[in-house]
Amino acid sequence: MKCNGRFTRLTLWLPAVLAVGTGSGLRAAQPAGAPATASGPAGEACADLRDGLAASEKALKEHGPSLRRRLEAVTLALKNLETQPASAPASELAECREKLIAEQTGLHRELRFLESAETAGQAALDACESAQRLRKELAQFQADLQHKQVEFVAGDVAAFQSQLLQNQTARAALDEGEAVRAQRLAVLAGQIEKADEKTKPALVAEQFALQAETESTRHKRAALDAQRALLEARLAAAGEALRESAAGRPAATSTAPAKEDEADALNKQRLAEKLEAEARNRLGYARSCLQEVQTQLTRAQEAGRDTARLEHDREYWQRRVAYEQRRLEQADLQQRAARETKETARLREREQAGLETLEQLKQRREEMSPEQRRQQAAGFEEQAAQALEDALDLERRAEVAGKDIPPLQQLLPSLDAVEEALRQRLEQAVSFDDYQRLSNHFRRMRERLDAERQQIDLMITMTQNISFALMRQATLHRQLADLYTRCAEVLVPPVPSFWERNRSIINSMKILAAVIAISYAVKLAVSFIRRLIAYLNATVARGRFSVKRAGTLLSFAGSIIKLFVWLFGVVWVLNEFGISPATATGALGLIGLIMAGMFQQIVVDFVKGLDIIAGRHYNVGDFVEVDGKFGHVVDFNVKYTRIRTGSGQEFNVPNSRCLPSRRFPDGYVDNYVDLTLKSSTDEARAGAAVDPVCQDLNYRIEPIREVPALIWRFAGPQGRVTLRYRVRVLPGCDWVLKDYFLPAVQEALARGGIELAAEPTFFFINRIETFRKLFSRQLSEEEIVRETGQASFGSDADANASPPAAPGP
């Protein structure tokens, strides 16, 4: 089965197309308000963009059909691969399927980005022409303004302000999209450098499509700048004309100036009313257009004519109707936001008045009688209770307002689904005419869907702002309740009880008691878990894992937990005395850094403790040699290791001094003593002489683990024989052999008249049979791992094995 993919190369023609479209990008980005004629830089930019659009359309027309044919072939090959019986190994079929899917994905991306480049070129040309038209309008407006040929009405100012706000929103959306594209382009640059020949074409196509969209965004921004310049000129002229008109009328009665928040709320209210009126007009127009399209569609269906274009128009106008209906909801949200802003300003005024009342009460308290103070304090307490009820009501309203956000957010995936369906319909076009018609419909529908996304995002933001405003009002009501309570306390000071006066001390004692209890609970939990693991290892697992290792990890983890418990307890105690947790944590961190510099040994011990845990140097219960001391490990924590020697002494050795270490998992060392006799006839007499010595030393010398025993016999030249005894002693107790065993054996042999061919020698090695197999390479890797695992669990398989039979002479 052959499964060779052929990938279309777009790297040859795309740079030329974009060079035509982007060659005048810098010339087109002129400052806002700078007029340009068709023969100027803007005219040249539009001409270049037309050339670029023509090149993009030509490239789409030339390369699009081949891409679609190849895509159909790949799709058909995939279907055949799924339906036909398997005639090749499963691995080869899977590899072929992956290649076909990868090629299909690459072709889809190339075709989509090719269409995207053409769409971006058209959008850039439209934006360039729009900017050119707006500059001409600005020049004409300035000329008409000089000749006094422009008139304004009172609603023009609000209308211009609304349009400026929409212009600012669109500009922010462009900036956000440009930032996302810039990040993607930076990622693509690195991916293209590392891509292979199969994946590189799709990445290059995406890069050029994003560059085309960036150029389109630049021209759209220029158009928005031109529109803003025109709107600002009209707004300034309208404001000046209305001020001159107001100066000619009699002045109204002077009133107090409005607060800044109230002015903002009034402005929002006017903008909302203007938006609502505009939305109603546009909604009526969209509904009439939709009704007309439906009528034409019905007639075309009855006449049997092609209804594709009418169905596209119906789909478009349905989106327009939904958009305008949401604009009415948007206007209602703006009105609600204006009301909440106004209410927030009123509450701030009440708060300021409450502060002034509090200061006045502090000054006039001595002038009032006790009865008057009690009456006014009762009134303030009622106001505080009412303010708390209002705060709770506002919090419930904020929660209800927050529930309106998820339905709006659920609209965004539906818009994505609609756009994806349109894109799939475009990709499945069977002829070029269908593709051209679907491409035009897709372009305008995508613009409409983008507008709906921006609208939904704005509605979500406004809903969140309303919820936040309600929460802010609730906070202000609580602050008012606190002010009223303080006023009542100024008039009738409360008398705190003993528990209230000493609340911080009592709570600190409770915290310390809880910390101590938790520390002991951690210690008991560690002990219980250790016993449970030992029980499970003995009954269920039957020695399959190391109890010592588990106990070491538990001991170390328990010490860390207790350390953190005490740190948190200190932070809570400081919080009870008015020091915030953030400040306390920062202070403790600073103190920790200072102590880390002053007491570096503590940090070193902690790090070495982690090294001991990670490197499995030793476990609790092991017999080890650390810092020149031999003994059992009875405890291990973040600072030190506790060693208990054979004499019963306990040493706390810092972890930094515990490396390097010597570990004895068995808890003893096998020493092999060789006695070489001159004559083999003395073997029985030598055994009879040495055995009492072994029995005596076993009872008398505590470091000897068991009775030394004869385990091997070697026959040598000239009738000599070597007897090997195994003497098991504690680690570091070589003196037992040098000072007791060897002298006692030599003395016993001398009394029996037994001559030695050489001085007695000894060496120590545990599991000598396993060592011989390892040294002679008779064990496989699996056997080595198994032997090592048995050794780590303290297996005595080799040590307790019966000695082999002595070979004959």
C-alpha positions in Angstrom: 0.0 0.0 0.0 1.4 3.4 -1.0 0.6 6.4 1.2 2.8 9.2 -0.1 1.4 12.7 0.7 1.9 15.6 -1.7 1.8 19.0 0.1 1.1 22.2 -1.8 3.7 24.9 -1.6 2.5 28.4 -1.0 5.8 30.0 -0.2 6.5 31.0 -3.8 3.5 33.2 -4.5 2.3 34.5 -1.1 5.2 36.8 -0.5 4.6 38.5 -3.8 0.9 38.9 -3.1 1.5 40.4 0.3 4.3 42.6 -1.0 1.8 44.3 -3.3 -0.8 44.6 -0.5 1.5 45.8 2.2 4.0 47.9 0.3 2.3 51.1 1.1 1.3 50.3 4.7 3.4 52.9 6.2 2.2 55.6 3.8 -1.4 54.7 4.6 -1.0 55.1 8.4 -1.4 58.9 8.5 -2.2 60.9 11.6 -5.9 61.3 12.4 -7.5 64.2 10.7 -4.9 64.7 8.0 -6.8 65.0 4.7 -5.6 63.1 1.7 -6.8 63.2 -1.9 -7.0 60.4 -4.3 -3.8 61.5 -5.9 -2.0 61.7 -2.5 -0.5 58.9 -0.4 -3.9 57.5 0.6 -4.9 57.3 -3.1 -1.6 55.5 -3.9 -2.2 53.1 -0.9 -5.7 52.3 -2.1 -4.3 51.6 -5.6 -1.7 49.3 -4.2 -4.3 47.5 -2.1 -6.4 47.0 -5.3 -3.4 45.4 -7.0 -2.8 43.2 -4.0 -6.5 42.2 -3.8 -6.4 41.3 -7.5 -3.3 39.2 -7.0 -4.9 37.5 -4.0 -8.1 36.7 -6.0 -5.9 35.4 -8.9 -4.0 33.2 -6.6 -7.2 31.9 -5.0 -8.6 31.2 -8.5 -5.4 29.4 -9.6 -4.5 27.5 -6.5 -7.9 27.0 -4.9 -9.2 24.3 -7.3 -6.0 22.3 -7.1 -6.1 22.4 -3.3 -9.8 21.3 -3.3 -9.1 18.5 -5.7 -6.3 17.2 -3.6 -8.4 17.6 -0.5 -11.2 15.5 -2.1 -8.6 12.9 -3.1 -7.2 12.7 0.4 -10.8 12.5 1.9 -11.7 9.7 -0.6 -8.5 7.8 0.3 -9.4 8.0 4.0 -12.9 6.6 3.3 -11.4 3.8 1.3 -9.0 3.0 4.0 -11.8 2.7 6.5 -14.2 0.7 4.3 -11.9 -1.7 2.5 -10.7 -4.9 4.2 -7.3 -4.7 5.8 -4.6 -6.0 3.3 -1.6 -4.8 5.3 -0.3 -5.0 8.9 -2.2 -2.8 11.5 0.9 -0.7 12.2 1.3 0.2 8.4 -2.4 1.0 8.2 -2.2 3.3 11.3 0.9 5.0 9.9 -0.9 5.6 6.5 -4.0 6.9 8.2 -1.9 9.4 10.3 -0.2 10.6 7.1 -3.5 11.1 5.3 -5.0 12.9 8.3 -2.0 15.2 8.6 -2.1 16.0 4.8 -5.9 16.7 5.0 -5.4 19.0 8.0 -2.6 20.8 6.2 -4.7 21.2 3.0 -7.6 22.6 5.0 -5.4 25.1 6.7 -3.7 26.2 3.5 -7.1 26.7 1.8 -8.5 28.6 4.8 -5.5 30.9 5.1 -5.6 31.5 1.3 -9.2 32.6 1.6 -8.3 34.6 4.7 -5.6 36.5 2.9 -8.1 37.4 0.1 -10.7 38.5 2.7 -8.2 40.6 4.6 -7.2 42.3 1.4 -10.8 43.2 0.6 -11.3 44.5 4.2 -8.1 46.6 3.9 -9.3 48.1 0.6 -12.7 48.9 2.1 -11.0 50.5 5.2 -8.7 52.6 3.0 -11.6 53.9 0.8 -13.6 54.6 4.0 -10.7 56.6 5.5 -10.3 58.5 2.3 -14.0 59.3 2.2 -14.0 60.4 5.8 -11.1 62.8 5.3 -13.0 64.4 2.4 -16.0 64.8 4.7 -13.8 66.4 7.3 -12.4 68.8 4.8 -15.9 69.6 3.5 -17.2 70.1 7.0 -14.4 72.5 7.9 -15.2 74.5 4.8 -18.9 74.6 5.5 -18.2 75.6 9.1 -16.2 78.6 8.0 -19.0 79.7 5.7 -21.6 79.3 8.5 -23.5 76.6 6.6 -23.8 74.1 9.5 -26.6 73.9 12.0 -27.0 71.8 15.1 -29.8 70.7 17.4 -29.7 69.8 21.1 -29.5 66.1 20.6 -26.5 66.3 18.3 -24.0 66.5 21.2 -25.3 63.2 22.8 -25.3 61.5 19.4 -21.7 62.6 18.6 -20.6 61.4 22.1 -22.3 58.0 21.5 -20.6 57.6 18.2 -17.2 58.5 19.8 -17.8 55.9 22.4 -18.5 53.3 19.8 -15.4 54.4 17.9 -13.3 53.9 21.0 -14.8 50.5 21.6 -14.0 49.4 18.1 -10.4 50.8 18.4 -9.9 48.8 21.6 -11.1 45.6 19.9 -8.7 46.2 17.0 -5.8 46.7 19.4 -6.7 43.5 21.3 -6.9 41.5 18.1 -3.6 42.9 16.9 -1.9 41.9 20.2 -3.1 38.4 19.8 -1.9 38.2 16.2 1.5 39.6 17.2 1.9 36.8 19.8 0.8 34.2 17.2 3.3 35.6 14.6 6.1 35.4 17.1 5.2 31.7 17.9 4.9 30.9 14.2 8.4 32.3 13.5 9.9 29.8 15.8 7.8 27.0 14.6 8.7 27.6 10.9 12.4 27.5 11.7 11.9 24.0 13.4 9.3 22.7 11.0 10.0 19.9 8.4 9.1 20.0 4.8 5.6 18.5 5.4 4.3 20.9 8.0 6.1 24.1 6.9 3.7 25.1 4.0 0.7 25.4 6.3 2.7 27.4 8.8 3.9 29.7 6.1 0.4 30.2 4.8 -0.9 31.0 8.3 2.0 33.5 8.8 1.2 35.4 5.5 -2.6 35.3 6.3 -1.9 36.9 9.7 0.4 39.5 8.1 -2.5 40.3 5.7 -4.9 40.7 8.6 -2.3 42.9 10.4 -2.2 45.2 7.3 -6.0 45.2 7.2 -6.1 46.2 10.8 -3.7 49.1 10.1 -6.0 50.5 7.5 -9.1 50.0 9.7 -7.3 51.9 12.5 -6.6 54.7 10.0 -10.3 54.8 9.1 -11.3 54.9 12.8 -8.8 57.7 13.3 -10.4 59.6 10.4 -13.8 59.0 11.8 -12.8 60.1 15.3 -11.3 63.3 13.9 -14.5 64.1 12.1 -16.7 63.3 15.1 -14.5 65.4 17.4 -14.7 68.4 15.0 -18.5 68.0 14.8 -18.8 67.7 18.6 -16.7 70.8 19.3 -18.6 72.8 16.7 -22.0 71.6 18.1 -20.9 72.4 21.7 -19.8 75.9 20.7 -23.0 76.6 18.7 -25.2 75.4 21.6 -23.3 77.6 24.1 -23.7 80.6 21.9 -27.4 79.9 21.6 -27.8 79.5 25.4 -26.0 82.8 25.9 -28.7 84.6 24.0 -31.4 83.3 26.2 -32.3 84.6 29.8 -30.2 82.8 32.4 -32.0 80.3 34.6 -32.1 80.3 38.3 -28.7 79.5 39.8 -28.5 76.1 41.5 -25.8 74.2 43.2 -23.3 72.5 40.9 -23.9 68.8 40.2 -21.5 66.2 41.6 -19.2 64.5 39.2 -20.9 61.1 39.6 -24.4 62.6 39.0 -23.1 64.3 35.8 -21.7 61.0 34.7 -25.0 59.2 35.5 -27.0 61.9 33.6 -24.7 61.5 30.6 -25.1 57.7 30.6 -28.9 58.2 30.8 -28.9 60.4 27.8 -26.7 58.0 25.8 -28.9 55.1 26.8 -32.0 56.9 25.6 -30.3 57.8 22.3 -29.2 54.1 21.9 -32.7 52.8 22.6 -34.3 55.1 20.0 -31.6 54.3 17.4 -32.0 50.5 18.1 -35.8 50.7 17.7 -35.5 52.4 14.3 -32.9 49.9 13.1 -34.9 47.0 14.5 -38.0 48.1 12.5 -35.9 48.4 9.4 -34.3 45.0 9.8 -37.7 43.4 10.4 -39.1 45.0 7.3 -36.2 43.8 5.2 -36.5 40.3 6.7 -40.2 40.2 5.9 -39.5 41.3 2.3 -36.8 38.7 1.8 -39.1 36.0 3.2 -41.9 37.1 0.8 -39.4 37.0 -2.2 -38.2 33.6 -1.0 -41.7 32.2 -0.9 -42.4 33.4 -4.4 -39.2 32.0 -5.7 -39.9 28.6 -4.2 -43.4 28.6 -5.8 -41.9 29.5 -9.2 -39.1 26.9 -8.9 -36.3 29.4 -9.2 -32.9 29.3 -7.5 -33.3 30.4 -3.8 -29.7 30.3 -2.6 -29.1 34.0 -2.7 -32.4 34.7 -0.9 -31.7 32.1 1.7 -28.4 33.8 2.4 -30.2 37.2 2.7 -32.7 35.7 5.1 -29.9 34.3 7.3 -28.2 37.7 7.2 -31.3 39.7 8.2 -32.2 37.3 10.9 -28.8 38.0 12.5 -29.4 41.7 12.1 -32.8 41.4 13.9 -31.2 39.5 16.7 -28.4 42.1 16.9 -30.8 45.0 17.1 -33.0 43.2 19.7 -29.9 42.9 21.9 -29.2 46.6 21.4 -32.5 47.3 23.2 -31.3 45.1 26.1 -28.0 47.0 25.9 -29.8 50.3 26.2 -31.7 49.0 29.2 -28.4 47.9 30.8 -27.0 51.4 30.3 -30.0 52.9 32.0 -29.6 50.6 34.9 -25.9 51.4 35.1 -26.8 55.1 35.1 -29.3 54.6 38.0 -26.8 52.7 40.0 -24.2 55.3 39.5 -26.6 58.0 40.7 -27.5 55.9 43.8 -23.8 55.4 44.6 -23.3 59.2 44.5 -26.2 59.7 46.8 -24.8 57.2 49.3 -21.5 58.9 49.2 -23.2 62.2 50.1 -24.9 60.4 53.0 -21.6 59.0 54.2 -20.0 62.5 54.2 -23.0 63.8 56.1 -22.6 61.0 58.6 -19.0 61.8 59.2 -19.9 65.5 59.8 -22.6 64.4 62.2 -20.1 62.2 64.1 -17.7 65.1 64.6 -20.6 67.4 65.8 -21.7 64.8 68.3 -18.2 64.5 69.8 -18.2 68.3 70.3 -21.8 68.6 71.6 -22.0 65.4 73.8 -21.3 67.2 77.1 -24.0 69.8 76.4 -26.8 67.1 76.1 -28.6 65.4 79.0 -28.3 61.7 79.6 -32.0 61.2 78.4 -31.3 63.1 75.2 -28.2 61.0 74.5 -30.1 57.8 75.1 -32.9 58.8 72.7 -30.6 59.9 70.0 -28.4 56.8 70.4 -31.6 54.6 70.0 -32.4 56.5 66.8 -28.9 55.9 65.4 -29.1 52.2 66.3 -32.3 51.9 64.3 -30.7 53.6 61.3 -27.7 51.2 61.6 -30.1 48.2 61.6 -31.9 49.6 58.5 -28.6 50.2 56.7 -27.6 46.6 57.3 -30.9 45.3 55.9 -30.4 47.5 52.9 -26.9 46.1 52.4 -28.2 42.5 52.5 -30.9 43.4 50.0 -28.3 44.9 47.7 -26.1 41.9 47.9 -29.0 39.7 46.9 -29.7 42.0 43.9 -26.0 41.8 43.0 -26.1 38.0 43.1 -29.2 38.0 40.8 -27.5 40.4 38.4 -24.5 38.1 38.3 -26.7 35.2 37.2 -27.5 37.1 34.0 -23.9 36.7 32.9 -23.7 32.9 32.1 -26.6 33.1 29.6 -24.8 35.8 27.7 -21.5 33.9 27.8 -23.3 30.8 26.3 -24.2 32.9 23.3 -20.5 33.1 22.2 -20.1 29.3 21.5 -23.3 29.4 19.4 -21.8 32.2 17.3 -18.7 30.2 16.8 -20.8 27.2 15.8 -22.6 29.4 13.2 -19.3 30.7 11.8 -17.8 27.1 11.6 -21.0 25.9 9.8 -20.6 28.7 7.3 -16.9 27.8 6.8 -17.7 24.2 6.2 -20.4 25.1 3.7 -17.8 27.2 2.0 -15.2 24.4 1.9 -17.8 22.0 0.5 -18.7 24.2 -2.5 -18.8 22.1 -5.7 -18.3 24.8 -8.3 -16.5 28.1 -8.5 -19.7 30.1 -8.8 -21.1 28.5 -5.6 -17.8 29.2 -3.9 -17.8 32.9 -5.0 -21.4 33.3 -3.8 -20.7 31.5 -0.5 -17.5 33.5 0.0 -19.4 36.8 -0.3 -22.0 35.6 2.1 -19.4 34.2 4.5 -17.6 37.6 4.5 -20.6 39.7 5.5 -21.8 37.1 8.0 -18.4 37.0 9.6 -18.5 40.8 10.0 -21.9 40.5 11.5 -20.9 37.7 13.9 -17.8 39.7 15.0 -20.1 42.7 15.7 -22.4 40.4 17.8 -19.4 39.1 19.7 -18.3 42.6 20.5 -21.8 43.5 21.5 -22.1 40.4 23.8 -18.7 41.2 25.4 -19.9 44.8 26.1 -23.2 43.5 27.6 -21.3 41.1 29.8 -19.0 44.0 31.0 -22.0 46.2 31.6 -23.7 43.5 33.6 -20.6 43.0 35.7 -20.3 46.7 36.3 -23.9 46.8 37.5 -23.2 43.9 39.9 -20.1 45.6 41.1 -22.0 48.9 41.6 -24.6 47.0 43.7 -21.8 45.5 45.8 -20.3 48.9 46.2 -23.6 50.3 47.4 -23.9 47.4 49.9 -20.4 48.3 51.2 -21.4 51.9 51.5 -24.6 50.9 53.4 -22.4 48.8 55.8 -20.1 51.8 56.2 -23.2 53.9 57.0 -24.3 51.3 59.6 -20.8 51.5 61.2 -21.0 55.3 61.2 -24.4 55.2 62.9 -23.1 52.7 65.4 -20.2 54.9 66.2 -22.5 57.9 66.7 -24.6 55.8 69.1 -21.4 54.8 71.0 -20.3 58.4 71.2 -23.5 59.3 72.9 -23.7 56.1 75.1 -20.3 54.4 75.3 -20.5 50.6 75.6 -18.9 48.9 78.5 -16.9 45.9 77.3 -17.0 42.7 79.4 -13.9 40.9 80.7 -13.9 38.4 77.8 -14.1 41.2 75.3 -11.2 43.1 76.9 -9.0 40.1 76.9 -10.3 38.5 73.7 -6.9 38.6 72.0 -5.1 36.9 74.8 -7.8 34.2 75.2 -7.8 33.5 71.5 -4.0 33.3 71.4 -4.1 30.7 74.2 -6.7 28.7 72.3 -4.5 28.8 69.1 -1.4 27.7 71.1 -3.4 24.9 72.6 -4.7 23.8 69.2 -1.1 23.9 67.8 0.2 21.7 70.6 -2.7 19.3 70.2 -2.1 19.1 66.4 1.6 18.5 67.0 0.9 15.6 69.3 -1.8 14.3 66.9 0.8 14.3 64.1 3.2 12.4 66.3 0.5 9.8 67.2 -0.6 9.5 63.6 3.0 8.9 62.5 3.4 6.2 65.1 0.1 4.6 64.2 0.8 4.6 60.5 4.3 3.1 61.1 2.8 0.2 63.1 0.1 -0.3 60.5 2.7 -0.5 57.7 4.7 -3.0 59.8 1.6 -5.1 60.3 0.6 -5.0 56.7 4.1 -5.9 55.6 4.1 -8.9 57.9 0.6 -10.2 57.1 -0.5 -9.0 53.6 2.6 -7.9 51.7 4.9 -10.5 53.3 8.1 -8.5 53.2 7.6 -7.0 49.7 8.5 -3.4 50.8 10.8 -1.8 53.3 9.2 -0.9 56.6 12.3 1.1 57.5 12.0 3.3 54.4 8.3 4.0 55.2 9.1 4.9 58.8 11.9 7.2 57.7 9.7 9.1 55.3 6.9 9.3 57.9 9.3 10.7 60.5 10.7 13.3 58.1 7.2 14.3 56.9 5.9 14.6 60.4 8.7 16.9 61.5 8.0 19.2 58.5 4.2 19.2 59.2 4.8 20.2 62.8 7.2 23.0 61.7 4.5 24.5 59.4 1.8 24.1 62.1 3.9 26.2 64.5 4.6 28.8 61.8 0.9 29.1 61.1 0.1 29.3 64.8 2.5 32.2 65.2 0.9 34.0 62.2 -2.6 33.6 63.7 -1.4 34.8 67.1 0.1 37.9 65.6 -3.2 38.4 63.7 -5.1 38.4 67.0 -2.9 41.4 68.1 -3.6 43.4 65.0 -0.8 42.3 62.7 -2.3 41.2 59.4 -1.3 37.8 58.0 0.3 39.4 54.9 2.5 41.6 57.1 3.2 38.7 59.5 4.1 36.4 56.6 6.4 39.1 55.1 8.0 39.7 58.5 8.5 36.0 59.1 10.0 35.7 55.6 12.4 38.5 56.3 13.3 37.0 59.6 13.8 33.7 57.9 16.2 35.2 55.4 18.2 36.9 58.2 18.3 33.7 60.2 19.3 31.8 57.0 22.3 34.1 56.7 23.1 34.0 60.4 22.4 30.3 60.9 23.5 28.8 57.7 24.0 25.5 59.4 20.3 25.1 59.8 19.7 25.5 56.1 22.5 23.1 55.3 21.1 20.5 57.7 17.7 20.8 56.0 19.1 20.4 52.5 21.3 17.4 53.6 18.2 15.9 55.2 16.5 16.0 51.8 19.6 14.5 50.2 19.5 11.6 52.7 15.8 11.0 51.9 16.2 11.2 48.1 19.4 9.2 48.0 18.2 6.5 50.4 21.4 6.7 52.4 19.8 5.1 55.5 16.4 4.6 57.2 15.1 4.6 60.7 16.1 1.3 62.3 19.3 0.8 60.3 22.7 0.2 61.9 25.0 2.9 60.4 28.3 4.6 60.9 28.0 8.4 60.7 30.5 11.0 62.0 32.7 8.2 63.4 29.8 6.7 65.5 28.3 3.3 65.2 24.7 2.7 66.2 21.0 2.3 65.3 19.0 5.2 63.8 16.1 5.8 66.2 14.9 9.1 64.8 15.3 11.3 61.7 14.0 14.8 61.2 14.8 18.0 59.3 17.7 19.0 61.6 19.4 16.0 62.9 19.7 12.2 63.0 19.5 10.4 66.4 21.9 7.5 66.9 21.8 5.0 69.7 25.1 3.1 70.2 25.5 -0.4 71.6 26.4 1.0 75.0 23.0 2.8 75.1 24.2 6.3 74.5 22.2 8.5 72.1 23.8 11.1 69.9 22.0 13.8 67.9 24.2 14.2 64.8 23.4 17.1 62.5 22.4 16.0 59.0 25.2 17.9 57.4 27.7 15.6 59.3 25.9 12.4 58.4 27.3 12.3 54.8 29.1 10.3 53.8 27.7 7.5 55.8 28.1 3.7 56.1 25.0 1.6 56.3 24.7 -1.9 57.5 21.2 -3.2 56.6 21.8 -6.6 58.3 23.0 -5.0 61.5 26.2 -7.1 61.7 29.3 -7.9 59.7 30.5 -11.4 58.7 34.2 -11.9 59.4 35.8 -15.0 57.9 38.9 -16.3 59.9 41.2 -18.7 58.1 43.3 -21.1 60.2 45.9 -23.0 58.0 47.2 -26.2 59.6 50.5 -27.8 58.6 49.0 -31.3 58.7 45.5 -32.4 57.8 45.6 -35.0 60.5 45.3 -32.2 63.0 41.9 -31.1 61.7 39.8 -33.0 64.3 42.0 -31.9 67.2 42.0 -28.3 66.0 38.1 -28.3 65.8 37.9 -29.8 69.3 40.3 -27.1 70.6 38.6 -24.1 68.8 34.9 -25.0 69.6 35.2 -24.3 73.3 36.8 -21.0 72.6 33.9 -20.0 70.3 31.3 -21.0 72.9 33.2 -19.0 75.6 33.6 -15.9 73.5 29.9 -16.0 72.5 28.7 -15.9 76.1 31.4 -13.4 77.2 31.7 -10.8 74.4 28.3 -9.0 73.6 29.3 -7.6 70.2 29.4 -11.2 68.9 26.0 -12.0 67.4 26.1 -15.8 67.5 28.5 -18.7 68.1 31.3 -18.6 65.6 31.0 -21.6 63.4 33.2 -23.6 60.9 31.6 -23.1 57.5 34.3 -24.2 55.0 37.4 -26.4 54.6 40.1 -26.0 52.0 42.7 -28.6 51.2 46.1 -27.2 50.3 49.5 -28.5 49.1 51.9 -30.5 51.2 49.1 -32.0 53.2 48.0 -28.7 54.6 44.3 -27.8 55.3 42.7 -24.4 55.9 39.7 -24.1 58.3 37.4 -21.1 57.7 35.3 -19.8 60.7 32.6 -17.2 60.4 32.4 -14.7 63.2 29.5 -12.3 63.1 30.0 -9.1 65.1 28.6 -5.6 65.3 29.9 -3.1 62.7 33.1 -1.4 63.9 33.9 -4.2 66.3 37.0 -5.5 64.6 38.7 -5.5 68.0 36.8 -8.5 68.9 38.8 -10.6 66.4 42.1 -8.8 67.0 42.1 -8.7 70.8 40.0 -11.8 71.7 39.2 -14.3 69.1 42.5 -14.7 67.3 44.7 -14.7 70.5 42.3 -17.1 72.2 42.4 -19.5 69.2 46.2 -19.4 68.9 46.5 -20.1 72.6 44.1 -23.1 72.4 45.9 -24.5 69.3 49.3 -24.1 71.1 48.0 -25.9 74.2 46.9 -28.8 71.9 50.3 -29.0 70.2 48.8 -28.1 66.8 51.1 -26.2 64.5 49.9 -23.5 62.1 51.4 -23.1 58.7 50.9 -19.3 58.7 49.5 -16.6 60.9 45.6 -16.6 61.2 44.0 -14.1 58.8 40.5 -12.7 58.5 38.4 -10.6 56.1 34.8 -9.4 56.3 32.1 -9.6 53.6 28.4 -10.3 53.9 26.8 -12.9 51.6 29.9 -14.3 50.2 28.1 -16.6 47.8 26.2 -13.7 46.2 29.5 -11.7 46.0 31.2 -14.6 44.2 28.4 -14.8 41.6 28.5 -11.1 41.1 32.3 -11.0 40.7 32.3 -13.9 38.2 29.3 -12.4 36.3 27.1 -15.4 36.8 24.0 -13.3 37.7 21.7 -11.6 35.1 20.5 -8.0 35.6 17.1 -9.2 37.0 18.9 -11.4 39.5 21.2 -8.5 40.5 18.2 -6.2 41.1 16.5 -9.0 43.1 19.5 -9.7 45.2 19.9 -5.9 45.8 16.2 -5.6 46.8 16.5 -8.5 49.2 19.6 -6.9 50.7 17.7 -3.6 51.3 15.0 -5.5 53.1 17.4 -7.1 55.5 17.1 -10.6 54.0 19.3 -13.2 55.7 19.0 -15.8 53.0 22.7 -16.1 52.3 23.7 -15.5 55.9 21.6 -18.3 57.3 22.2 -20.8 54.5 23.7 -24.0 55.6 27.4 -24.2 54.9 28.4 -26.3 52.0 30.0 -29.7 52.6 33.7 -29.6 53.0 35.5 -30.9 49.9 37.8 -33.8 50.3 41.5 -33.5 50.4 
